[in-house]
Amino acid sequence: MKMGLGFAIMNRLFYLIVLMLFNPLHALAIVNVESMDLKADAEGVSGKAGVAMQSSSGNTVKQSYDLEGLLMYKQDAHLSFFSGSYSYGKAGVVRNTSKSFLHARHRYQLDDAWAVEAFTQYQRNEFSRLSSRVLWGGGGRFGIHPGVNAWVNVGLGGFYEREQLQPKAATTDVLHASLWRMNGYLSWKQKLAENVSLYQVVYYQPAMKDFGDFRMLGQLSLTVSLSDALGLRLSVDAAHDSRPPQQVKSSDVTQKVILDYAF
């Protein structure tokens, strides 16, 4: 039974990696709090803000904007941070992207490897029928340093979520739902050069009552430090929902080029 479950999870991880590399959809992005805070080792208050803009004209008229921000406070074994993002886009005069994300987390480092954390999150995506998704949760985290320029973190816990969907004609799904989900993640950072770092994170979030109802989230990003304050980030965000709302696709991928300012 355990072997079968492990094989199923590995299959889903492989599926998500393939999805991130080859899927051309652009509807739902995620914010990777791991890539934001893996560099957070300075005491006191710090943060960063990022902006991405895309525009095209001629045969195809498109405009899109992405704003991201992180505010962090670290003191001894305590780390608290608040992150958020907002995305807006139009194809011609028709709006086709409107989504927002807020995340707050507190982490207490027990020793060099082990930590415990608690978090809350809010998410909205108009074009996936998500009016709101609010969750509260926590768990444990284990980190290792397998090489001079490599860091790996594994987290396991759970959260309680409340979700509200937008009504839509010809759909029959439940508009209000609450449930518990397991939350497992694997993050990895590799420093490729003095000013170049590669980040990867994968989340696996099955419903505790039914593992067939699961979400997988992933991000692969490359960050280039242009100066002490400025950085350029290239990322691929992927999301898969095994049971999405009716008339909503189950998988989404977004590619971004983001200019970051750290303070």
KOLMI-479223 format. One record per atom (N, C-alpha, C): residue number from 1; atom name; z, x, y. Coordinates in steps of 0.1 Angstrom, whole numbers. Layout:
REM residues N
> seq atom c3 c1 c2
> NUM CA Z X Y;
...
END
This chain:
REM residues 263
> seq atom c3 c1 c2
> 1 N 0 8 -12;
> 1 CA 0 0 0;
> 1 C 0 9 13;
> 2 N 9 19 13;
> 2 CA 10 28 24;
> 2 C -3 36 26;
> 3 N -9 40 15;
> 3 CA -21 47 15;
> 3 C -32 39 21;
> 4 N -33 26 16;
> 4 CA -43 17 21;
> 4 C -42 14 36;
> 5 N -29 13 41;
> 5 CA -27 11 55;
> 5 C -31 23 63;
> 6 N -28 35 58;
> 6 CA -32 47 65;
> 6 C -47 49 66;
> 7 N -54 45 55;
> 7 CA -68 46 54;
> 7 C -74 37 64;
> 8 N -69 25 66;
> 8 CA -74 15 75;
> 8 C -72 20 89;
> 9 N -61 26 92;
> 9 CA -59 31 106;
> 9 C -68 43 109;
> 10 N -70 52 99;
> 10 CA -80 63 102;
> 10 C -94 57 104;
> 11 N -98 47 97;
> 11 CA -111 41 99;
> 11 C -112 35 113;
> 12 N -101 29 118;
> 12 CA -102 24 131;
> 12 C -102 35 142;
> 13 N -95 46 140;
> 13 CA -96 57 149;
> 13 C -110 63 149;
> 14 N -116 64 138;
> 14 CA -130 69 137;
> 14 C -139 59 144;
> 15 N -137 46 143;
> 15 CA -146 36 149;
> 15 C -144 37 164;
> 16 N -132 39 169;
> 16 CA -130 40 184;
> 16 C -136 52 189;
> 17 N -136 64 183;
> 17 CA -142 76 188;
> 17 C -157 74 189;
> 18 N -163 68 178;
> 18 CA -178 65 179;
> 18 C -181 55 190;
> 19 N -172 45 192;
> 19 CA -174 36 203;
> 19 C -174 43 216;
> 20 N -164 52 218;
> 20 CA -163 59 231;
> 20 C -175 67 234;
> 21 N -182 73 224;
> 21 CA -193 82 226;
> 21 C -206 75 228;
> 22 N -208 63 221;
> 22 CA -221 57 221;
> 22 C -223 43 226;
> 23 N -212 36 229;
> 23 CA -213 22 234;
> 23 C -216 21 248;
> 24 N -226 14 253;
> 24 CA -230 14 267;
> 24 C -224 2 275;
> 25 N -215 -5 270;
> 25 CA -209 -17 277;
> 25 C -201 -12 289;
> 26 N -200 -21 299;
> 26 CA -192 -17 311;
> 26 C -185 -30 316;
> 27 N -173 -33 310;
> 27 CA -166 -45 314;
> 27 C -151 -43 315;
> 28 N -145 -35 307;
> 28 CA -130 -34 307;
> 28 C -126 -19 307;
> 29 N -119 -15 317;
> 29 CA -114 -1 317;
> 29 C -99 -1 315;
> 30 N -94 11 310;
> 30 CA -80 12 309;
> 30 C -76 24 318;
> 31 N -63 24 320;
> 31 CA -57 35 328;
> 31 C -49 43 318;
> 32 N -52 56 317;
> 32 CA -45 65 307;
> 32 C -34 71 314;
> 33 N -22 66 312;
> 33 CA -10 71 318;
> 33 C -7 85 312;
> 34 N -12 88 300;
> 34 CA -9 101 294;
> 34 C -16 112 302;
> 35 N -29 110 305;
> 35 CA -36 121 312;
> 35 C -30 123 326;
> 36 N -24 112 332;
> 36 CA -18 114 345;
> 36 C -6 122 345;
> 37 N 3 120 334;
> 37 CA 16 126 335;
> 37 C 18 138 327;
> 38 N 8 142 319;
> 38 CA 9 154 311;
> 38 C 11 167 319;
> 39 N 6 166 332;
> 39 CA 8 178 340;
> 39 C 20 177 349;
> 40 N 28 166 347;
> 40 CA 40 164 355;
> 40 C 52 172 350;
> 41 N 53 184 356;
> 41 CA 65 193 352;
> 41 C 72 198 364;
> 42 N 69 193 376;
> 42 CA 75 197 388;
> 42 C 87 188 392;
> 43 N 98 193 396;
> 43 CA 109 185 400;
> 43 C 106 177 413;
> 44 N 113 166 415;
> 44 CA 111 158 427;
> 44 C 100 148 427;
> 45 N 95 144 439;
> 45 CA 84 134 440;
> 45 C 71 141 440;
> 46 N 61 135 433;
> 46 CA 47 140 434;
> 46 C 38 128 430;
> 47 N 26 130 432;
> 47 CA 16 119 429;
> 47 C 2 123 431;
> 48 N -7 114 428;
> 48 CA -21 116 431;
> 48 C -28 103 433;
> 49 N -39 103 440;
> 49 CA -48 92 442;
> 49 C -62 95 438;
> 50 N -69 86 433;
> 50 CA -83 89 429;
> 50 C -92 78 433;
> 51 N -105 81 436;
> 51 CA -115 71 440;
> 51 C -128 75 434;
> 52 N -135 64 429;
> 52 CA -148 66 424;
> 52 C -157 55 430;
> 53 N -169 59 434;
> 53 CA -179 49 440;
> 53 C -192 52 434;
> 54 N -199 41 431;
> 54 CA -213 42 426;
> 54 C -222 31 433;
> 55 N -234 36 436;
> 55 CA -243 26 443;
> 55 C -257 30 439;
> 56 N -265 19 437;
> 56 CA -279 22 435;
> 56 C -287 11 442;
> 57 N -300 14 445;
> 57 CA -308 4 452;
> 57 C -322 6 447;
> 58 N -331 -3 452;
> 58 CA -345 -2 447;
> 58 C -347 -13 436;
> 59 N -352 -10 424;
> 59 CA -354 -19 414;
> 59 C -340 -25 409;
> 60 N -330 -17 409;
> 60 CA -317 -22 405;
> 60 C -307 -20 416;
> 61 N -300 -30 421;
> 61 CA -291 -29 432;
> 61 C -277 -31 426;
> 62 N -269 -21 426;
> 62 CA -255 -22 421;
> 62 C -246 -14 430;
> 63 N -233 -19 430;
> 63 CA -223 -12 438;
> 63 C -210 -14 430;
> 64 N -202 -3 429;
> 64 CA -189 -4 422;
> 64 C -179 5 428;
> 65 N -166 1 428;
> 65 CA -156 9 434;
> 65 C -144 9 425;
> 66 N -138 21 423;
> 66 CA -126 22 415;
> 66 C -115 30 423;
> 67 N -103 25 424;
> 67 CA -92 31 430;
> 67 C -81 33 420;
> 68 N -75 45 419;
> 68 CA -64 48 410;
> 68 C -53 55 418;
> 69 N -40 53 414;
> 69 CA -29 60 420;
> 69 C -18 62 411;
> 70 N -10 72 413;
> 70 CA 2 75 405;
> 70 C 13 81 415;
> 71 N 25 75 413;
> 71 CA 36 81 421;
> 71 C 47 84 410;
> 72 N 53 96 411;
> 72 CA 62 101 401;
> 72 C 74 107 406;
> 73 N 85 106 399;
> 73 CA 98 112 403;
> 73 C 104 119 391;
> 74 N 107 131 391;
> 74 CA 113 139 380;
> 74 C 126 146 385;
> 75 N 136 144 377;
> 75 CA 149 150 379;
> 75 C 155 154 366;
> 76 N 156 166 363;
> 76 CA 162 171 350;
> 76 C 155 164 338;
> 77 N 162 157 330;
> 77 CA 156 151 318;
> 77 C 150 137 321;
> 78 N 150 132 333;
> 78 CA 145 119 337;
> 78 C 132 120 344;
> 79 N 122 112 339;
> 79 CA 109 111 345;
> 79 C 106 96 347;
> 80 N 103 92 360;
> 80 CA 99 78 363;
> 80 C 85 79 370;
> 81 N 76 70 366;
> 81 CA 64 69 374;
> 81 C 58 55 374;
> 82 N 50 53 384;
> 82 CA 44 40 387;
> 82 C 29 43 389;
> 83 N 20 37 381;
> 83 CA 6 39 382;
> 83 C -1 26 384;
> 84 N -13 26 390;
> 84 CA -21 14 392;
> 84 C -35 17 394;
> 85 N -44 7 392;
> 85 CA -58 8 395;
> 85 C -64 -5 399;
> 86 N -75 -4 406;
> 86 CA -82 -16 409;
> 86 C -97 -13 409;
> 87 N -105 -22 403;
> 87 CA -120 -20 402;
> 87 C -127 -32 407;
> 88 N -138 -30 414;
> 88 CA -146 -41 420;
> 88 C -160 -37 419;
> 89 N -169 -46 415;
> 89 CA -183 -42 414;
> 89 C -192 -54 416;
> 90 N -204 -52 421;
> 90 CA -215 -62 423;
> 90 C -228 -57 418;
> 91 N -236 -66 412;
> 91 CA -250 -64 409;
> 91 C -258 -73 418;
> 92 N -264 -66 428;
> 92 CA -270 -74 439;
> 92 C -259 -81 447;
> 93 N -260 -94 448;
> 93 CA -250 -102 455;
> 93 C -240 -108 446;
> 94 N -242 -106 433;
> 94 CA -233 -113 423;
> 94 C -222 -103 419;
> 95 N -210 -108 420;
> 95 CA -198 -100 416;
> 95 C -197 -99 401;
> 96 N -196 -87 395;
> 96 CA -195 -86 380;
> 96 C -183 -78 375;
> 97 N -175 -73 385;
> 97 CA -163 -66 381;
> 97 C -152 -69 390;
> 98 N -140 -73 385;
> 98 CA -128 -75 393;
> 98 C -116 -74 383;
> 99 N -109 -63 384;
> 99 CA -98 -61 375;
> 99 C -87 -52 381;
> 100 N -75 -54 377;
> 100 CA -64 -46 382;
> 100 C -54 -43 371;
> 101 N -46 -33 373;
> 101 CA -37 -27 363;
> 101 C -25 -21 370;
> 102 N -13 -24 366;
> 102 CA -1 -18 371;
> 102 C 8 -14 360;
> 103 N 14 -3 360;
> 103 CA 22 2 349;
> 103 C 34 10 355;
> 104 N 46 7 350;
> 104 CA 58 15 354;
> 104 C 65 20 341;
> 105 N 70 32 341;
> 105 CA 76 38 329;
> 105 C 88 47 333;
> 106 N 98 47 325;
> 106 CA 109 57 326;
> 106 C 110 64 313;
> 107 N 111 77 314;
> 107 CA 112 85 301;
> 107 C 125 94 303;
> 108 N 132 95 292;
> 108 CA 144 104 291;
> 108 C 142 114 280;
> 109 N 141 127 284;
> 109 CA 139 138 274;
> 109 C 152 141 268;
> 110 N 152 139 254;
> 110 CA 164 142 247;
> 110 C 166 157 244;
> 111 N 154 164 241;
> 111 CA 154 178 239;
> 111 C 140 183 242;
> 112 N 136 195 238;
> 112 CA 123 200 240;
> 112 C 112 191 234;
> 113 N 115 185 223;
> 113 CA 105 178 215;
> 113 C 106 162 216;
> 114 N 118 157 216;
> 114 CA 120 143 215;
> 114 C 124 136 228;
> 115 N 119 124 230;
> 115 CA 121 116 242;
> 115 C 121 101 239;
> 116 N 128 93 247;
> 116 CA 128 79 246;
> 116 C 122 73 259;
> 117 N 115 62 259;
> 117 CA 109 57 271;
> 117 C 109 41 271;
> 118 N 109 36 283;
> 118 CA 108 21 285;
> 118 C 97 19 295;
> 119 N 90 8 294;
> 119 CA 79 5 303;
> 119 C 76 -10 305;
> 120 N 69 -13 316;
> 120 CA 65 -26 318;
> 120 C 51 -25 324;
> 121 N 43 -36 322;
> 121 CA 28 -35 326;
> 121 C 23 -48 330;
> 122 N 14 -48 340;
> 122 CA 6 -60 343;
> 122 C -9 -57 344;
> 123 N -17 -67 339;
> 123 CA -31 -65 338;
> 123 C -38 -78 340;
> 124 N -50 -76 347;
> 124 CA -58 -88 350;
> 124 C -73 -84 349;
> 125 N -81 -92 343;
> 125 CA -96 -89 343;
> 125 C -103 -102 343;
> 126 N -109 -105 355;
> 126 CA -116 -118 357;
> 126 C -127 -120 347;
> 127 N -134 -110 344;
> 127 CA -146 -111 335;
> 127 C -144 -110 320;
> 128 N -131 -109 316;
> 128 CA -128 -110 302;
> 128 C -119 -122 300;
> 129 N -118 -131 310;
> 129 CA -110 -143 310;
> 129 C -95 -141 310;
> 130 N -91 -129 314;
> 130 CA -77 -125 314;
> 130 C -71 -128 328;
> 131 N -64 -139 329;
> 131 CA -57 -143 342;
> 131 C -45 -133 344;
> 132 N -38 -131 334;
> 132 CA -27 -121 334;
> 132 C -22 -117 321;
> 133 N -18 -105 319;
> 133 CA -11 -100 307;
> 133 C 1 -92 312;
> 134 N 13 -97 309;
> 134 CA 25 -90 313;
> 134 C 33 -85 300;
> 135 N 38 -73 300;
> 135 CA 45 -69 288;
> 135 C 56 -60 292;
> 136 N 66 -59 283;
> 136 CA 78 -51 284;
> 136 C 80 -44 270;
> 137 N 83 -31 271;
> 137 CA 85 -25 258;
> 137 C 92 -11 259;
> 138 N 92 -4 248;
> 138 CA 97 10 248;
> 138 C 95 16 234;
> 139 N 101 28 233;
> 139 CA 99 35 220;
> 139 C 103 49 221;
> 140 N 100 57 210;
> 140 CA 103 71 210;
> 140 C 90 79 211;
> 141 N 92 92 214;
> 141 CA 80 101 217;
> 141 C 84 115 211;
> 142 N 74 121 204;
> 142 CA 76 134 199;
> 142 C 65 143 204;
> 143 N 68 154 210;
> 143 CA 58 164 215;
> 143 C 59 177 209;
> 144 N 48 183 206;
> 144 CA 47 197 201;
> 144 C 37 205 210;
> 145 N 39 218 209;
> 145 CA 31 227 217;
> 145 C 24 237 207;
> 146 N 13 232 200;
> 146 CA 7 240 189;
> 146 C 0 253 193;
> 147 N -3 254 206;
> 147 CA -9 266 210;
> 147 C -5 269 225;
> 148 N -9 281 230;
> 148 CA -6 285 243;
> 148 C -12 275 253;
> 149 N -23 269 251;
> 149 CA -30 260 260;
> 149 C -32 246 254;
> 150 N -24 242 245;
> 150 CA -25 229 239;
> 150 C -12 222 238;
> 151 N -13 209 240;
> 151 CA -1 200 239;
> 151 C -4 187 232;
> 152 N 4 183 223;
> 152 CA 2 171 215;
> 152 C 14 162 216;
> 153 N 13 149 218;
> 153 CA 24 139 219;
> 153 C 21 127 210;
> 154 N 31 123 202;
> 154 CA 29 111 194;
> 154 C 40 101 198;
> 155 N 37 89 200;
> 155 CA 46 79 204;
> 155 C 46 67 195;
> 156 N 58 61 192;
> 156 CA 58 49 184;
> 156 C 69 40 189;
> 157 N 65 27 191;
> 157 CA 75 17 196;
> 157 C 69 3 195;
> 158 N 73 -5 205;
> 158 CA 68 -19 205;
> 158 C 69 -25 218;
> 159 N 63 -37 220;
> 159 CA 64 -44 233;
> 159 C 62 -59 230;
> 160 N 68 -67 240;
> 160 CA 66 -81 240;
> 160 C 56 -85 251;
> 161 N 46 -92 248;
> 161 CA 36 -96 258;
> 161 C 34 -111 260;
> 162 N 31 -114 272;
> 162 CA 28 -128 276;
> 162 C 14 -128 282;
> 163 N 5 -136 277;
> 163 CA -8 -136 281;
> 163 C -13 -149 285;
> 164 N -20 -150 296;
> 164 CA -26 -163 301;
> 164 C -41 -161 303;
> 165 N -49 -169 297;
> 165 CA -64 -169 298;
> 165 C -69 -179 308;
> 166 N -81 -175 313;
> 166 CA -87 -185 322;
> 166 C -95 -195 314;
> 167 N -93 -208 317;
> 167 CA -101 -219 310;
> 167 C -116 -217 312;
> 168 N -123 -220 302;
> 168 CA -138 -219 303;
> 168 C -144 -230 295;
> 169 N -155 -236 300;
> 169 CA -162 -247 293;
> 169 C -167 -242 279;
> 170 N -166 -251 269;
> 170 CA -170 -249 255;
> 170 C -162 -238 248;
> 171 N -149 -237 252;
> 171 CA -140 -228 245;
> 171 C -128 -236 241;
> 172 N -122 -232 230;
> 172 CA -110 -240 225;
> 172 C -98 -231 222;
> 173 N -98 -219 227;
> 173 CA -87 -210 224;
> 173 C -74 -214 232;
> 174 N -63 -209 227;
> 174 CA -50 -212 234;
> 174 C -50 -204 247;
> 175 N -46 -210 258;
> 175 CA -46 -204 271;
> 175 C -33 -196 274;
> 176 N -22 -199 267;
> 176 CA -9 -192 269;
> 176 C -4 -188 256;
> 177 N -1 -175 255;
> 177 CA 3 -169 242;
> 177 C 14 -158 245;
> 178 N 24 -157 235;
> 178 CA 34 -147 236;
> 178 C 36 -141 222;
> 179 N 37 -128 221;
> 179 CA 39 -122 208;
> 179 C 44 -108 209;
> 180 N 49 -102 198;
> 180 CA 53 -88 197;
> 180 C 42 -80 191;
> 181 N 40 -68 197;
> 181 CA 30 -59 192;
> 181 C 37 -45 190;
> 182 N 33 -38 179;
> 182 CA 36 -24 178;
> 182 C 28 -16 187;
> 183 N 33 -5 192;
> 183 CA 26 4 201;
> 183 C 27 18 196;
> 184 N 16 23 191;
> 184 CA 15 37 187;
> 184 C 4 45 194;
> 185 N 7 57 198;
> 185 CA -3 65 205;
> 185 C -2 80 201;
> 186 N -14 86 203;
> 186 CA -15 100 200;
> 186 C -23 106 212;
> 187 N -17 115 219;
> 187 CA -23 122 231;
> 187 C -24 137 228;
> 188 N -34 142 235;
> 188 CA -37 157 233;
> 188 C -43 162 246;
> 189 N -38 174 250;
> 189 CA -43 181 261;
> 189 C -47 195 257;
> 190 N -58 199 261;
> 190 CA -63 213 259;
> 190 C -68 219 272;
> 191 N -62 230 275;
> 191 CA -66 238 287;
> 191 C -77 247 283;
> 192 N -90 244 288;
> 192 CA -101 251 284;
> 192 C -103 264 293;
> 193 N -99 263 305;
> 193 CA -100 275 314;
> 193 C -89 273 325;
> 194 N -88 282 334;
> 194 CA -77 282 343;
> 194 C -77 269 351;
> 195 N -89 264 354;
> 195 CA -90 252 363;
> 195 C -97 240 355;
> 196 N -98 241 342;
> 196 CA -105 230 334;
> 196 C -96 226 323;
> 197 N -93 212 322;
> 197 CA -85 207 311;
> 197 C -91 195 305;
> 198 N -90 193 292;
> 198 CA -95 182 284;
> 198 C -84 174 279;
> 199 N -85 160 282;
> 199 CA -74 151 277;
> 199 C -80 141 268;
> 200 N -73 137 258;
> 200 CA -77 126 249;
> 200 C -64 118 245;
> 201 N -66 105 245;
> 201 CA -54 96 240;
> 201 C -60 84 233;
> 202 N -54 80 223;
> 202 CA -57 68 215;
> 202 C -45 60 213;
> 203 N -46 47 216;
> 203 CA -35 37 214;
> 203 C -39 28 203;
> 204 N -29 24 194;
> 204 CA -32 14 184;
> 204 C -21 4 185;
> 205 N -24 -9 187;
> 205 CA -15 -20 191;
> 205 C -17 -32 182;
> 206 N -12 -32 170;
> 206 CA -14 -44 162;
> 206 C -2 -54 164;
> 207 N -5 -67 162;
> 207 CA 5 -78 163;
> 207 C 14 -75 151;
> 208 N 27 -77 153;
> 208 CA 37 -74 143;
> 208 C 36 -84 132;
> 209 N 32 -96 135;
> 209 CA 31 -107 124;
> 209 C 18 -106 117;
> 210 N 8 -99 122;
> 210 CA -5 -99 116;
> 210 C -13 -87 121;
> 211 N -13 -77 112;
> 211 CA -20 -64 115;
> 211 C -35 -65 117;
> 212 N -41 -77 113;
> 212 CA -55 -79 115;
> 212 C -58 -82 130;
> 213 N -48 -86 137;
> 213 CA -49 -88 152;
> 213 C -44 -76 159;
> 214 N -54 -67 163;
> 214 CA -50 -54 169;
> 214 C -59 -51 180;
> 215 N -54 -42 189;
> 215 CA -62 -36 200;
> 215 C -61 -21 198;
> 216 N -72 -15 202;
> 216 CA -73 0 202;
> 216 C -78 4 216;
> 217 N -72 13 222;
> 217 CA -76 18 235;
> 217 C -77 33 234;
> 218 N -87 38 241;
> 218 CA -88 53 241;
> 218 C -94 58 254;
> 219 N -91 71 257;
> 219 CA -98 77 268;
> 219 C -100 92 265;
> 220 N -111 97 269;
> 220 CA -115 111 268;
> 220 C -119 115 282;
> 221 N -112 125 287;
> 221 CA -114 129 301;
> 221 C -114 144 303;
> 222 N -122 149 312;
> 222 CA -123 163 315;
> 222 C -120 164 330;
> 223 N -110 173 333;
> 223 CA -106 175 347;
> 223 C -109 189 352;
> 224 N -115 190 363;
> 224 CA -118 203 369;
> 224 C -110 204 383;
> 225 N -101 214 384;
> 225 CA -94 216 396;
> 225 C -103 223 406;
> 226 N -105 216 418;
> 226 CA -114 223 428;
> 226 C -105 231 438;
> 227 N -92 227 439;
> 227 CA -83 234 448;
> 227 C -69 229 443;
> 228 N -59 234 450;
> 228 CA -45 229 447;
> 228 C -43 214 448;
> 229 N -51 208 457;
> 229 CA -49 194 459;
> 229 C -61 185 453;
> 230 N -73 190 453;
> 230 CA -84 183 449;
> 230 C -89 186 434;
> 231 N -93 175 427;
> 231 CA -98 177 414;
> 231 C -109 167 411;
> 232 N -118 170 402;
> 232 CA -129 161 398;
> 232 C -126 158 383;
> 233 N -126 144 380;
> 233 CA -123 140 367;
> 233 C -135 131 361;
> 234 N -139 135 350;
> 234 CA -150 127 343;
> 234 C -143 121 331;
> 235 N -144 108 329;
> 235 CA -137 101 318;
> 235 C -146 90 312;
> 236 N -143 88 299;
> 236 CA -148 77 291;
> 236 C -137 69 286;
> 237 N -136 56 290;
> 237 CA -125 47 286;
> 237 C -131 37 276;
> 238 N -124 34 265;
> 238 CA -129 25 255;
> 238 C -118 15 252;
> 239 N -122 3 249;
> 239 CA -112 -7 245;
> 239 C -118 -16 234;
> 240 N -111 -19 224;
> 240 CA -115 -28 213;
> 240 C -105 -38 210;
> 241 N -108 -51 210;
> 241 CA -99 -62 206;
> 241 C -105 -69 194;
> 242 N -97 -69 183;
> 242 CA -102 -75 171;
> 242 C -104 -90 172;
> 243 N -96 -96 181;
> 243 CA -97 -110 183;
> 243 C -97 -114 197;
> 244 N -108 -111 204;
> 244 CA -109 -113 218;
> 244 C -110 -128 221;
> 245 N -108 -132 234;
> 245 CA -110 -146 238;
> 245 C -124 -151 234;
> 246 N -126 -164 232;
> 246 CA -140 -169 230;
> 246 C -149 -166 241;
> 247 N -162 -162 238;
> 247 CA -172 -159 247;
> 247 C -169 -146 255;
> 248 N -161 -137 249;
> 248 CA -158 -124 254;
> 248 C -161 -114 243;
> 249 N -168 -103 246;
> 249 CA -172 -93 237;
> 249 C -159 -85 232;
> 250 N -159 -80 220;
> 250 CA -147 -74 215;
> 250 C -146 -59 219;
> 251 N -156 -53 224;
> 251 CA -156 -39 227;
> 251 C -162 -36 241;
> 252 N -155 -27 248;
> 252 CA -160 -23 261;
> 252 C -158 -8 263;
> 253 N -168 -2 270;
> 253 CA -167 12 274;
> 253 C -171 14 288;
> 254 N -163 22 295;
> 254 CA -166 25 309;
> 254 C -166 41 311;
> 255 N -177 46 318;
> 255 CA -177 60 322;
> 255 C -175 61 337;
> 256 N -167 71 341;
> 256 CA -164 73 355;
> 256 C -164 88 359;
> 257 N -167 90 371;
> 257 CA -166 103 378;
> 257 C -156 100 390;
> 258 N -144 106 390;
> 258 CA -134 103 399;
> 258 C -130 115 407;
> 259 N -128 114 420;
> 259 CA -123 125 428;
> 259 C -108 122 430;
> 260 N -100 132 426;
> 260 CA -85 130 427;
> 260 C -79 139 438;
> 261 N -69 133 445;
> 261 CA -61 141 455;
> 261 C -47 141 450;
> 262 N -41 153 448;
> 262 CA -27 154 444;
> 262 C -18 158 456;
> 263 N -6 153 455;
> 263 CA 4 156 466;
> 263 C 18 157 460;
END
